[in-house]
Structure formats: C-alpha cells, structure tokens
Amino acid sequence: MNFIGKWSFQQNNHYLTLDSTSQQLTMSGTTEGGAQKWNAYGTEEQFILQAPNGKYVSYDGSAYKANWNRDDAISNFALVIKEGQNCNIVDLGIDGKGPDQFWWNVSGTSLVRLAKTGTAPDSALLVQNIVTVGMEQFLNFGFSSPQPDLTWVYLAGEDLSSATELIQVNFTQANLSGANLSGVPMTSSNFTNAIVTNANMSGFATDLTSAILTNADFTGTKLNSAQLLEVNFTGANMSNVDMTDASLTKPNFTGTNLTGVKMSNPSTGGGFGGSIDLTEMTFDNKTCFTLCQLRYNDLRNCNFTGMVFNHADLTGCRMDKTILDYAEMSYCNLSGTSVTGNVSMVGTNFSNATMTGADMTGARMGSISLRFRVTGSTNVSTFETALINDDVATVQSIFTQNGYPLTGNIVITSSPYATDRVWTVQTNSENYTVRKEGSDSGVSLAVYQTVVAAILANAFMKDVILTSANLFNVRAPGAQIYGSAKLDGNAILEGAQFDNANMGGINLKQAQLYGVNFDYATLTGAQFQGAELTVAATGGAVSLTRANLQGANFSDSKLADAIFTDAAVSVANPANASVTWGVWLFDTLCSTGLLGEIQAAVNSVELATEILPYIQQGKISKQLQAGFRQQGITISDNALVTIQQYGPYWTITDGKTNYVVFHSCDSEQYQPALGVALGTSDTAAPQFFIPLYLESQLKTGTVTPDVIAAFKQNGHVTLSSSSQVAACQEATDWLVTDVDISYNLWRGLNKMCELALTARTAIPNLLSVFNVNSLPLSSRALFSINTSGGWLLDNDADNPFNAVINYIKFTLISDTTTGNLNVYGQMMRVVRLSAQGQQEYENLRCDVTVLGKNMLQASTVCPNSARTDVNNAAGTPFITWMRAQEMPKAPFCVPSADGTYYCPQKPPSSPVTLE
C-alpha cells in the first residue's frame, strides 16, 4: 500500500490524538502537533493508518489503539468525503474483510465505533486536514507546504527518483529501505532515526548538502558520486555505504559507525586529488572505522587516540603528525602510507597489519616516551657528569629548565647493566629514564617516561621505513620486515621482540640491538656488521635461539652474552673456506652397509623414455630389461617391478574431442608448465603449454574460464563452456627388485628441463636414516662425489613439482675420528611470491654464516648451547660449536635481497601447492 498522505482529524476544537500511555486513540488534543498527525497507506476506499508512534491502528475489542506492526492483521478503513473538508471514517474490519462495518464516532473525548447502518450521525463527522500530500502527488507536482513532514512515513522499496526535489523534508523515523532516490536533491533534509538501508542515493545530482542523518541507519546504501557537503552523520550507522567519488567535505562523524564504508580517492596522480576531503571532518572516540576504505585520503594532524581501524584500508593516506595512541589497527592496510612527524603510537595495536612501503620515520612506538632531549656538547657533559656524580641539584635544575620540575625526594640510579648510558631519576611520584644516545648531529641525553609499547605481532612490513623510530620493547613476533625496509638513523631497538619474525636480508649494520629477541626468526642473509648485540639496560640478553642465520654476517659486531642456542649456522669446510658445507643437521653411525650404499648410488643412469609404455607392475618387461642393458646394467628375467608413487594428469573432454594435460616443461621459456596434447593418455610430446598455476583449477567438473582462456591464447583452441575436466593419475616411480640388488626408477624433468627416465641403485638404509631424523628423503635422491671430500646429496631439487619445503641438498661428510656420517643442509627450498603475486618454489644456497671464532666473546652462548669459554676449556673443535643440538628447521620463505620476490603474509600450516 502506497503512502497517500499525512492527515489530521478534528471535531470542533479537538483533534484525534494518540495517548502516549495507553496508545489509545482519543479526541482530546486541542492543537495540531506531532501526536495528532497520521500516515495513511492505500486508497481512500481502503487504507491502513499509522499513528504518530510509528505503530498501526486497529480495534482491540474495546477501543482503537496503535500497537500493531505493518504486516500484522489490522483494521482497514475507508474515507467517505463530505462537503468541504468534512468526512466520515468507516472501519472495514481486519484486512478490510470484516463481516460488519462501523462508523468512527466521537463520544465526549472518546473515539468509539457504531455499526454502519444508514447515514452516519453528526457525532461521526470529522474534519480532515492534509498535512502532507501523498507519494503520487509529490512525485508529480512536488510539495505545497514549505517543510514537508514525512515523519514515520513508510516508503521502503519505492522509486522516488522522479521527484523534482525533496529539499528540507522531515524524514525523521521514516523507512526508506531499498528506496530509489538517485539524482534527487535533498538539501537540508532531516533523516534523524530514519531507516535508509540498501537505498540508492547515487549520482552527481543526488544532493544531501547540510542534511541531518543523526542516528539514522544507512547500512548498505549507495551514495557514490553524491553531493555530501557538511552532512551531519552523528550516531548514524553507515555500515557498508558506498561513497566512492562522492563530494564529501566537512562531515560530522561523531559517534558514526563507518564499518565497511567506501570513502577512497583514486590513486591517479599520487592521489589526494579526489572528491573525498576529510581534512575538516569531526569525529570522536565512538566513531568506528572498522573495514572502512579510506585509500589516498589526507588525514594529517588528526587525533585518532583510541579509534578503531581494524581491517580498514588506509593505502596511500597522509597521516603525518597524527596521534595514534591506543588506536586499534589490526589487519589494517597502511601500504604506502606516510606517517611521519614523530607520530605517537603509544599502545597502538598493529597486529597483522599490512605496512608495505609505509613511511614511519620517527614513529614513537616504544614503551618509553620522550619528554625532552639535552643536546650540545657542553650541556650534555654537564648533565652526564651530574648523573654520574649523583648531583641532585644540577639534575633538578636541568629538569626544571625543560618543563619537568622535580619535587620531593630525588634518587639517581645508573643501570647495573649499562652504567655508562642509562640512568633512572626517581621522585616520590614520577620515574624518568635518561638514555645516552648518538645521532648524526652528535651525542645527546634523552629523558623518557614509561608508556605502553605498540604491538606489531605478525605485521607485514615489507619495505617499511622506520628511520629514527622508537621501538623500545616493542612486541613484533611474526612480523615480516625485509626488502628495502629501513631500521637506520639510530632507531631505538633495545628490548624489542622479533621472535619468529621474517627479517631475511635486513640491514642492521651498526644497530644498537641491546637485549633484542630474535628467537626462531628468519635472518638469512641479515647484515649485522658492527652491531651491538649485548645486554639491555634491564639485564636481558640478545637471543637468536633457533634463528635461521644462513649467510648472516656478524663481522665486527659485539656479542657479549648473545645467545645462539640451536641457531642454524652455515659453515664452510674447515680445510677449505671456499667450500660451503652448510647447516649441520644430524649425524649417524657410518656403517659399512650405509657407506657402500652411498658409493653405489653415485652412479645413476638415464634410460630411453620410449620404454615408458612398457613399465608395468609385475615381472619385468623385455623392453625395460633391454633399456637397463643399454646402460651396462644386467637385470635378470625374474626381476619384479613395483609401483612406488603415482603422479597426476588430467583429461578434458569437449564433445567428441579429448585433450590430456600433464606436468611438462616449456622449453622455449625454460620453465615448468602444463603440457597439452590431443588424446586421453599422458604423452612426452605436448602440442602447447598452459601456465603451471592453473593446476589448482584442474578439478573434476566443468572447465574454468581461466583454463578456457589459456587454451585459446596458447594453443588457439576454443573450448566450449560445457567442457569437462577429469583428474587422473599414473605411475611415476617404481622399484625394480632383482636377486641381490634393487633399483629406483622414476620419470621426471632433468636439469635441461627435458623429460627423463632415471635409475640408480636403491638406498633403503639412507632413507631410513633420514626418516628417523624427521627429514624425509625422496627415493629420487641423487648422489655425486664432493671434490673436497664426502658426497653431495640432491633430494630431487631440480624437480619443479617437488613440494618439499625444507633442506633440499646436503653435504655428507664421513668423520673418521668418530666413525659418524655428518649431514649438512647445503641448499633449502622455500616458497616465494613473484612481483605478479604468483607462488613459486626457489632453491637457496645456505651461504656461510660470518661468525668466526675470533668474533665470539667468552660469555657468548654458541649454537651447541655452551658458552665460548666452556667450549674452549673442553677443547671442543670449533666446527662443533656451530652445531645446533636440536635439528634446525629451514625457513618457509626467504625474500630476495632485491625485493623482487617476497613472502606470503601468512605461511600456511599445511604443505603448499604450487601455483
């Protein structure tokens, strides 16, 4: 039923009124106010009536009351027009289907009903006043009244886009959910407490300038390209509203729920040229920016203390000189954002935030907040001397000069672990920490007070700039800080927690890393030259327990009390420093049988791939027997072939045409790919290739659009949208067992990216040794003799389809003194993301860790868990110092030094699939 008007009814000097207590309709009002205005829906012949409380009128058996919802079974009415404005109201019964009808009748101040028989009595005669015209009339002709009243009016789902204007309309408590108001001027209209969910108010002609949206619900409404100048959004629910390209200036967001709102500017020209202007917005600590899209906005100088930005997108924003104390920014995207100007971030929660390329120069994240700094050699010398000599009067004078007067009992204490650089100045009510700090401009003494440190747990900080930042005691477990990330300019890192962080290749040269925790961190290729890795002022030692330090450089660093327990340290051949052995993993008794097995396995051979169709489980075929014979290996007629492993391939059926898709190698691009050929069985001769990442889309069922596009682009084959994929498998690895010897046999890609069929003697004993040490070894592993001694073991490293994420190549060294075989990880396979975001495998050499014997101080804890002085006293060989007693685990991902390849923000907990 459409809105047909807002009316009032009177008889003599009294108006039809809603009693606010009983919700009963009476004829008691003497003036026409809010309680005397009624909304009608339907037609004059049959309508429902909405009361000033938003409820609907019906007869409850004794009186007319407004207690019902619109969808309830309620009374319907008819308007009987008399002369002039006079009328009668007829009650048509529930839903207009009552068996009896009644006149509305006035008895004193009561509204009663009389059975409709004959002509209505004079006491039933009412005067109808039209307060606001109905929807059809205002759409066609506009409003005649200066300020139309649509309070509580139900216009849900209506198309109001043809309205000439709805300026200064009172929409208080109105329901406009799902309505179309696109292109309608609504300047200065009042939407207080209105329901405007999922409405369409988009378009440049939609003008809400100076509109009042106080406590309104606009959830899901489209306001893109609308005019939103100086709109009052106080207390409104604007969840998931689209304001893209809107002209938004001076908004009042006090207490506004902006969850999921789209208020981004375009990035064209560096951004900030868009129509969203938040430089003069008003907000408070109840304003919610969760999931809000605020890309490329100018938010400089804002005080966001305690604000909630969880999951918000602030990419490219200017947030210089803001205050972010205690702001909630978990999962927030701050990529490319400028947050410079010594921004205070006390207690800010950046857990799982993305900060790629963010400039946070001078950020104040640490648990100490600067109060003042004393500079100049004379001033510094005076202050330092007073601190050393417990000169309370001079210290008190310096504090007073800098605006921090000290009163009561004053106690000066130097740190027992940093007596020459950290002091505490304590009064009855205040505590201050004085730190001696260096910078490009010289030495200074900085005075701090304790605050709550920011949280950077699992933050993704590729290429972040933290020059001169204060990260004192910051908690950043699992953070990823690498690429061109900068922690320079005398950044304060003392006591920071980087446990389990990925800081591969990070430049920490000359850094003051007092008491920093790097436990379990990926520090492969990190640069620590000249760094201070010593005890913090609080007594906490630097810890690199179980950290990955392959290729890290500690030249000229200070390592007093540093803890390298069970760290992964890559070493060279003691007799030849130019030969890398890798990270020591474990040792095992080098029995005669194991040694013979390794020596025999050195000689692998390649058989002709034409034999593949003749490799079947069971008794060996003549063709396979002949293939071995061609390589000088005699296999008896009684040898048995056993399938050890299957590999995937796929068939695609398009009508009567069949294609087979299989793991292959694009020889022109020299990279692994998926080969495609006509037929239903795997073949060594692909007719064209499609990208390897499409393997994840080859699931039994309908072919995906991406696969169809790849067939078209790469093979000029047009697949129909109804084409079907079937996932299949075939044998790829076999064991050939003869009377007194066995051979592993497998098909795969060789180093030349060509299909090969490879065989070598089986290695059951070595497989068992590796399995016992929780380092599964492939039956495809190949051996070669190391020219500097021992053997090199390749765990199918060149197979692009090998999903192992661990050490992938090994150095095997036989120790004649102990009789053990030492196993070193020489190369590891990691996962990386390319610049296009595609996941790839990469084999990385375990470059030697620059951590020589002369660099370790007596108190340094070595990877073998003993201090340097203990190792020396015991006569332990230096190479043993570098052996973790618990086998090191290779990192999941190591970023490339040039930033071309980076790491996923969340390493998976299960084995990765190649894409």
N, C-alpha and C positions, 0 to 999 in steps of 0.2 A: 504494500500500500504506500503510495507516494505522499509526500508532505503536501497538504492543501492549505495550510495556513496556521498562524498562531492567533488565537482568539481570546477574548474575554467576554463574560456574560454578566449582565446586571439586571436587576429588577428594582425599579425606583432608585434609591440611593445605595443599594447594597450590591456587592459583586460576588460572583461564585468564587469561593476561596477554599484552599486546602488547609485543613487544620494540621499543624506541624506535629502535634502529639498523636492524635488518633488516626491521621491520614484519611480523615473523612471529609467529604465534600459538603460545604455549608454555604449559606448565603448570608455571610456575616461581615465581609470586608466592606469598608466604606471608601477605600481608594483603590485605584488600579495599579498594583505593584507586582513584584515578582511572583507572589503567591496566588495571583489572580489571572495568570496567563497560561493558556492551554494549547498544546500542539495537536493538530488533527491530521489523520492519515487516511487516504482512501478517496471517497467521493462524498458529496453532500447527501447522497442517497444511502450511503453506508460507510461509516468511518469508525476508527478507534481513536481514543482520546488519551493523550499523555499529559500527566499532571506536572506541576512545577517542581516535583521531586524526582522527575525522570521516570517514575513508575506509570503504569497504565490503569485506567479506571474500569471498575466492574462492580456489579452489585453482589454483596456477600450474603444476601438473605435478609438483611435488616437495614442496610444503608449502602450508599455509594462510597467506595474507598479507592485509594490509589496505592495498591500493594502488589500489583502484578507486573510480570515481565512481558515484553512484547510478544513472545512466542507462546505465552500461556493461553488457555481457553478463557477468553474475556468477552465482556459485553461489547456489542457493536451498536452504533447509534445512527440516526438519520436526522438531518436538519430540514425542518419544514419552514420555508421562508414565508413571512407575513409582510405586511405593509412596512416600507422603510427598512429599518434595521431590526424590526421585530421578528421573532422566530419561536418555534417550539422545537424541543428535542424529544425524539422518540427512541426508547430503548428497544432494540430489535432482538435482544436476548443474546446468549452465548454464540459467538461467531456469526451473529445475525440470523440464527436459525431457531430462535425461541418459539415455542408454540403460542406464546402470548406476547403482546407488545404493550409498552407502558409509556405514558407521558411523564416527563420530568415535571415535578410540581413543587412549588415553594410553599412551605407552611411555617410561618414565622421566620426563623433563621435556618430552618432545616430544609434540606433537599430530599424529597420523598418521591415515590412513583405512584401513579394512578393507572389503573387498567385503561387501555386505549379503546374508548367507545365513544363514538360520535365526535363532537367538536371539543377541543381542549378547553378547559376552564381558563378564566382570566389569570388565575394564580400560576398557570403554566407558561404564561407569556414572558419571554426573555428578550432583552436587547443584546444583539451580537455586535461586538466591536472587533474589527480586523486590526490586529497589532502588526502582523507581518503577512504579506501575501504568500501564496503557495509557490511551490517549486516551478510549476509550469509558467506562472505569470512572471516570476522574477527572472527566469531564463529568457523569456521572450521580450519583456518590457522593462526589466530592472526593478528597483525598489522606489517606492514613492516617499517612504519615510527617510529622514536624514541618517539615522543609525539603525539599520535593520537588526531585529532581535531574533536570532536563531538559537537561543539558549535551549539546550537539551534536544534540539531537533535531530531526528534520525534520518541521515542522508547516505547511509552505508551503501556502497556499490553504485551510487548514482553517477551519471555522466553530466557533470556541471561545466564542462569545458566550453559550452556555447555561451556562458554568462558573459555579458559585456564587462561587468566588474562586480567585485564583492568587497568593495572598499569600506573600511570601518564597520564591518559586520561583526556582531557579537555572536561568536560560535562557542561560547562557554558551555562546557559539558556536552556539546554536540557530538554525534557519532558520524564520522566521515570515513570510516574504514573502507578501503577499497574504492573510494570515490575517485573520479577523474576530474581534476581541477587544473589540468595542463593549460598553460597560457592565460590563466585568469589573473587580473590584477587584484590583490588582496591587501593593499597597503593599510597599515594600522589596524587590521582586523585582530580580534581578541579570541584566541583559541585556548584560553585557560581551562585546564582539566578536560579538554576535548580528546576524543579518540579518533586519531587520524592514521591508523595503522595501514600499511601497504597501499597507501593512496598514491596517485600520480599527480605530482605538482611540478613536473619537469618543464623545461623550455624557457627560453630567454624572456618571453612575455609574462611568465609567472612572476609576480612581484609581491613579495612579502615584506617590503621595507617597513621597518618600525612595527612589525606585527608582534603580538604578545602570545608566547607559547608556554606560559607558566604552567608547570605540572601537566602539560599535555603529553599524550602518548602518540608519537610519530613513528613507531617501530616499522622498519622496512619501507618507509615512504620514499618515493623518488623526488629529489629536489635538484637533480642535476641541471645545470645551466640557469637556475632560477636566480632572481634578484633577492638577496638576503642581507640587505644593509641595515645594520643596527637592530637586528632582531633580538628580542628578549627570550632566551631559551631556559630561563631559570627553572630548575627542578624538572625539566622535560625529559622524557625517555625518547632519545633519538637513536636507539639501537638499530644498527644496520641501515641507516639512512644514507642514500647516495647523494652527495653534494658536489660531485665531480663537475668542474667548470662553472660552478655557481659563483655569482658575485657576492662574496661573503666578507663583510668588513664590520669591525667593532661589535662582534657578537657577545652577548652576555650568557656565558655558560655556567653561571653559578649553580652548583648542585646538579648539573646536567649529566645524564647518562649517555655518553658518546660511544658506547661499545660498538665496535664494528663500523663506525661511520666512515664514509669515504670523503676525505677533505684534502686530497693530494693535488699538488700543482704539477704540471708537466715538467719533464727534465730538459726540454728543449732550451738551448742557450744557457745551460747551467742551472735552470730552474729559477724560482723566485720572480718570474715574470707572469705568473698565472693570476687568476682572478680571486684566489683564496688569500685573504690578508688577515692574519691572526696577530698582527703586531699590537693591536689595541684590544684584544679580547679580554673579557672579565671572567674569572673562574675562582673556585675556592677548593678546599681540601675534600669536598664531596663530589667534585667533578670527576667523572670516570672516563679515561681514555683507553680502556682495555680494547684490544683488537682494532683500534682506530687507525685509519690510513691517512697519514699526515705527511706524505712524501714532499720534499722540496718546499717546506714552509719556513718562514722566518720566525723563530721562537726566541730570539735573543732577549736577554735581560729578564726573562720570566722567572718567577719564584715557584718552582714545582715541588716544594717541600711536601713530602708525604703523598704525592699524587700517584695514581695507579695507571701505568702504561703497559701492563702485561700484554704481550703479543701484538703490541702496536707497531706500525711500520713508520719509522721516522727517517727513512732513507734520504740522505742528502740534505737534511734540515740544517739550519743555522741555529745552534743552541749555545753560542758563545755568551759567557758571563751570566749564564743561568744559575740557579741554585737547585740542586737535585737531591738535597739531603732526605734520606729515608724514602726516596721515590721507589716504587715497585716497577721494575723494568724487565722482569723475567720474560724470556723469549721475544724481547723487543728487537726490532731490526734497526740498527743505527749505522748501517753501511754508508760510508761516505759522509757521515755527519760531522760537522765542525762543532766541537765542544771545548773551545779554547777559552783562555782568560782566567786560569786558575779556578775552574768551576768546583764548587764544594759538593762532594758526593758522600757525605757522612752517612753511613748505614744504608747506602743505596744497594738495592738488590738487582744485579745484572745476571742472575743465574740463567744459563742457556741463551743469553742474548747474542745477537749477531752484530759484530762491530767491524766488519771488513772495511779497511781503509779509513776508519774513523780517525779524526784528528783530536786527540785528547791531551794535547800539550798542556802540562802544568796541572793536570787533574789532581784533585785532593781527595784521594780515596782511602788513605791510610787511617790507622787508629790513633794518630796524633795530628792535631790541627794547629797550624801556625798562628801564633799570637803576635810576635814581632821578630825582626831579624836585626842583629847588630853587624854592621859592615865597616869597612875601613880598617886598615892595619892597626892604627893606634887604639881605636875603640875596641876592636876585637882583643887586642893584647891586654887592655885594662880589664875587660870583662873576664877573660880567661884566667888572668892572674888572681882576680878576686875569687873566682870559683875554686881554684886550686888551693888558695890560702884561707878559705873559709871566711872571706872578708864580707860579712853580712851587710855592713853599711854601704859599701860600694855596690854590691849586688842589688840592694834595696833601692838605691838611687837610680840605677840603670833601669830597673823595672818601672819606677815611677815616671821617669822621663819618657818611657814608651807607652804610658797609659795603663799600666798594670801595677798599682801600688800594692806593696806587701805589708800586711799588718799582723800583729801578734808574734808568736814565737816562730822564727825563721831557721830552718835547718837545711844546710847544703851538703849533699852526699854525692860522691862520684861512684859510677858504676864499677863494681869489682871486676867486671869482665871487659870494660872499656874505659879505664881510668883517665885516659888522655883525650877522650872525645865525647863522653856523655855524663851529665850531672843531673841530679834531681834537686829542685828547690821547693821545699815544702813549708806551708804555713798551717795554721790551725784549720783553715777552711779550703785551701787550694793547693794543688800539686802541679808543678811545672817540670817539663823535661827540657834540658838545654843540650843541643847537639852541635858539635863542631862539624861543619860541612864545607866542602870545597865546590867551587864553580869556576866557570871561565873567567869571572871577574875577581876571583881570589877567595880566600877563606872567610867564612862568616860564622857567627854563633846564632843559631835559630832557637827560639823559645816556643815550646809546644805544650798543649794540654791534651789529655786523653779523651778520645771520642770513639764511636763505633766504626769499625772499618767497613768498607764496601765489600760486597760479595760478587765474585766473578766465577762462581762454580760453573764449569762446562761452557764458559763463554767462548764464542768463535771470534777470534781477534786477529785474523789474517791481515797483514799489512797495517795494523793499527799503529798510531803514533802516540807514544807515551813519554815523549821527551820531557824531562824535568818533572815527571809526575811523582806524586807521593803515594807509594803502595806499601807503606809500612804496615806489617802484619795483615795485609790483605789476604783473604782466602780465595784462591783461584784453582781449586782442584779440578782436573779435567779440562782446563782451559786450553785453547789452541792459539798459540802466539808464534807466528813464523812469517815467512815471506820477507817483505821489506819492513816488518814490524820494528819499531824503534823503542828501546828502553835506555836511551842515552841521556846526555845532558845532566849527569849526576842525579838521575832518578833515584828516589829513595826506595830500596827494595828490602830493607832489613826486616827479617822475620816473616817475609811473605811465604805463602803456602802454594807451591806449584806442583803438588803431588799429583801424579797421573796426568800431568799436562803434556801436550804435544808442542815442543819448542824446537823441533828439528831445524838445525842451521841457524839458530838465533845468535845474534851478535851481542855478547855480554863482555866484550873486551873492557878491561879497566873497571868493571862494575863492582860496586860495594855490595856484596851478597851476604852480609853478616846474618848467620842463622837461617838462611833460606832453606825451605824444604822442597827438594826435587825428587822425592821418593817415587819410584815407578814411572818417572817422566821419560818421554822420548826426547833425548838430547843428542840424537845422531847428528854429527857434523856441527855441533854447537861450538862457538868460539869464546873461550874463557881466558884468553891470553891476558895476563896482568891483573886478573880479577882477584878480589878479596873474598875468599870462601872460608871465613873464620867465624869465631863465636860471636853471637849477638850480644848487645849490652845486657840482655836479660839472662844470658848464660846458655842459650840454645845454640847447638852446633849446626853447621850446614850438613844436610843429609841428602845423599844421592843413592840411597838404598834401592837396589834393583832397577836403577835407571838404565836406559839404553844409551851408551856413550860411544858407540861405534863412530870413529872418525872425529870425536870431540878433541879439542886442543886446549890443554891446561898450561901451556908454556908461560913461565914467569908468574904464575898465579900463586897465591898464598893459601896453603891448605891445612893450616894448624887445626886439629880436631875435626876436620872434614870426614864424613862417613861415606865410604864407598861400598858398604856391605852388599855382597851379591850383585853388584853392578855388572852390566855387560860391557866388558872392556876388550877391545880387539887388539891382538898382539901380533908382532912380527916374529919370524924365525930368529931365535937368539943368535944364530950363527950367520945370518944374512938379513939385515934390517930391511932390505929392499923387497923381501918376500913376505907377504901377509899370510899368517896362519888363520887369523880370525878370532872369534869369541870362543873360549874354552867352554864346552858343554858337558862332557862327561868322559869317563874312561872305563875300560873293561879289560879283563884278562885277555891278552893276545895269545890264544891257544894256537896250536899247530893247525888244527882244522880250520879255524877262523882265518888265519893268515893265508893258508892255501886257497881258501875260497875266494879271498880278495885277489890274490895273484892270478887265479884262473879267470876271474871275471873281468880282468883288464882288457881281454881280447874279445870285443864284440864284433859282430858282422852284420851286414845288410843283405837280405835276401831279395830276390826279384819280386816286385809287387804283383806280377802276373800270377803268383802262386796263391794269392788271397782266396779265390773262389774254392780252392782245394783244401783249405784248412777246416777240417771238421772234427768234432769231438769223437774220440774213439781211437781205433787203430790208425796209425799214421798213413797218409796217402803217399802214393809213389811220387807225386809231383813235389810234395813238401820234402820228402826224403832226398829227392834229386836236388832241390834247392839248397839243402844243407851240404850235400856232397860238392856242389859247385864252389862252396866256400871252404872246402877242405875238411868238413866235419862228417864223419860217418855215423849214421843213425841206423840201428837195427830194424828189421821188419816188425819186431814185436813192440816197438816204442808206442806209447799211448799219448794222445793229445787231450788235455783237459782245459775247458774254458775257465778262465780266472776272473774275467771282467767284461762287462758289456758297456757299450757306448751308445749315445743317442743318434738318431736321424729321423727325418720327418718326410711324409708324403703329402702332397697337395693334389687334390682331385678337383678338376674344373670340367664338369660334364664328362666327356669321354677322354679327356687329356689328363695325364698324370705327370707330376714332377716329383723329384726326390731332392731333398735339402740335407746337407751334411757338413760336418766340420771340414774346412779346407783352408787354403792359403791363396790369397790374391797375389800372384807372382809379380804383377805389374806394380802394385802398391807395396809389395813385400810386407804384408801384414796378414794376420789371421782373418778369415772371413767365413761366411757360409756359402758353400758351393751349391749350384743349382744345375740339374740336368733332367732331361726327359726320362721317364721310366718310373719304376717303383722300388728299385733296389739301389743301395749305395754304389757309387762308382768313383773311380780315381780320376775321371775326366769331366770336371764341371764345365758347363757351357757359358755360365756367367756367375757373378758373385753378388751377394747382398750383404749389408753390414752385419757384423757379428752381434751387435747389441740387440738385434731383432730376435735373437734366440729366445729371449724371455717372452716373446709374443707368440711363439710357435707352440701353442697348446691345443690339444684335441678340440675341434669345434670349427666355427666359422673363421676364415682368414681375416686378420685385422686390416684396417685401411692402410696402416704403415707398411705392412708386408706387400699389399697390392701395389702401393706406390713404388716400393723398391723393385719389384718385378718389372714395372713399367719403365722406370728410369734406367735400371742397369741391364735389363735383358730384353727390353722392348716387347715384353709380354703383357698382354692385358688380361688380368684375371677378373672373373665376374665376382660380384659381391657375395654370391652364394657358394663360392669355393670353400672346400673343407680341408682342414689340416688333421692328420693323424700322426700321433707321436709313436715312434717305433724304436727298437733297439737291436743292436747286432754285436757279435763278439768282437772284441778288440785286443784282448790279452789272453795268452794261452801258456800252459806249462807242458813241455814235451819231456816225458819221462822215459828214459831208456834203462838198460840193465843196471849200469853203475854210475850214471850221470844224468842230470836233468838240465833243461834249457828253458829260460824265459823267452817268450816270443811275443812281440806286440807290433801293432800298426800305429803310425802317428806321423807328425811332421818333424823332419830333421832340421838341422841348423840352416839349411838352404831353403827352408820353407817349402819343402817338397815331401810328398807322401813317401814314407819309407816303411819297410818291414824289417825290424831289428831283432837280433837274437844274441844271447850270451848265456854262459853257464849260470845256473840258479844260485841264489845267495840266501838260503834259508836261515843260516846261523846269524848273518849280519842283520837280516830283517828282524829276527828275534831280539837281538841286542838293542836295536833302535826302538822297538816296540816296548821293551822293558823300561826304557828311559823316556817313555811318553813322547817319542819323536818318530811317528810312523814313517817308514821308508817305502817308497814305491818299488814294486817289482821291476820297474823300468829303469831303475838307477844304473848309471854308467860309471865306470872307473877309468882313471888314467894315472900314469906314474908321475909324481911330482918331481921335477928335475932337481929340486933342492932337498929331496928326501920325503919318504912317505907316499901317500896317494891322494888324489883328488877324487871326490865322490860327487857326482851330479845327480840330484834327485828329480830327474825329468824337468830340469829348469827351463829348457827351451820349448817345452810344450805349452803353447798359449792357452790350452784348455785345462791345464793342471790347476786345480783350485786350492792348492796348498798355500796357506798364508803363514809362513814360518821360515826357518833357515832352509835353504834350498840347495846350497852347495857346501861341501865340507872338505876340510883337510884332515886326513888320518895320519897320525904320527905314532910310530912304534917306539916306545921308550924301553931301551934295552936294560936300563938300570932297574926299573920296577917291573918289567915284563908286561906292562899295560899298553893298550892301544888308546891314545888320546884323540878325542873327536872335537874339532873346532868348527864353528859355523863361519864359513868364509863369505857366503852370499846369502841374502834373505830376500824373500818375495813379499812385497807389500802391495796394498791397493792404493791407487791414486785416482783423482778426478782430473780430466783434461780441462782445458780452457772452455770447452763446449759442455762440460759437466758430465761427460761420459766416464764411466768407471772402467779402469784398466788395471792389469797386473804390471808390476815393474820389478825386475831383479836388481837389487842394490848390493854392491860390494861392501863388505864390512871393513872399511878403511881403518888403518891402525889408529888407536886412541893415543894421542900425545900425552902420556902420563908416565914419564921416566922415573927411575928410582931416585934420581937426584932431586926431583920435584916434591917428593913425599917427605913430610916432616915427621918427627918421632911420634907425634900424637895422632897422625892420620890413620884412620881405620881403612885397611885395604879391602879389596873385593873378597879375599878369603876370610874376612871377619876378624883378622888380627891386626893390631896396631903395627906401625912400621918398626918401632923399637923391639917389639916382641918377635916379629919375623926375622929381624937382624940377629937377635940374641939366639934364636933357634937355628940359625944357619939355613933357613928355608930359601930355596932358589927363588930369584925374583919372579920368574915366569909363573911360579906357583902362587905368589902374592896376588896375581891378577886373575886368579880362578875363583869364580863365584861358587860357593858350596851348594847353593840351590840353583839348578839349571836356569839360566836366563831365558826369558821368553822374548822372541823377536817382536818388534812393534807391528801393529796392524797397518799403519800408514806412516810414511816419512815424506814430507813435502819436498819438492825440488828446490834447490838453492835459488834458482832464478824466479820462482813463483809461478812457473808455467803449469806445474802440477801441484794440486793441493789435496787436502784430506776431507773426507765426508765429515759433516758436523757431528754425526752420531755414528761411531763404529758399531756395526751390527754385532749382536751377541752370538749369532749363528754363522756358519760358513757363508761367504759371499758368493754370489753368482756373477759371472762375467756378463757385462752389458756393453 
